[in-house]
């Protein structure tokens, strides 16, 4: 074996072995429903139909006792329905001390909702160690996500039950790499001002969090063609 490769392999092996030994359990599990606009209207197939409902996703983020960088994969299993989701490329969010890992985009069964009840999470590191933890997904609240045609009015009520962040994307349609997530800067009064701060950005979305049902709503994307107010 090449000496340089050998010199890299041994420390890496020892690091993985040593770090994996700290995997004693999962400290916490965070679960959120996410509604993404616009969505294809099942009847018309029109993405921008007034009656279009949002696509539903489930965010599952876990905090382990070990370094989240050494996670191999995460499985989410619903025993009652026997549905299983395997996260093969977990996303790490946060700083080293408080980072969580998981997925923001688990999809429900086709033309269905996520089943309620108890779920099992299996968290496996690169050394093959696995720890597990349960979480419970409850029924929807009485608040149901508005259709595309009324979503902007719904979130302009000024209600203290909602909080908002701006998401700046590299992609054209509110997808791709996220360049910024947080409260809009004071100087960002128009789309042009956002694009000056992030020249590579092509679109933005408003992310609304509802305290009523602990869900996130990604409002329809707006193209960064400049000059328009995004608020």
Secondary structure, DSSP 8 states (H G I E B T S, - for coil): --HHHHHHHHHHHHHHHHHHTT---EEEEEEEEEEESS---TTT--TT-TT---EEEEEEEEEESS-GGGEEEEEEEETTTTEEEEESS-EEES-TTT-EEEEEEEE-STTS----EEEEEEEEETTS-EEEEEEEE----S-----GGGHHHHTTS--TTEEEEEEEESSTTS-S-EEEEES--TT--SHHHHHHH-TT--EEEEEEEETTTTEEEE---EE--SSS---
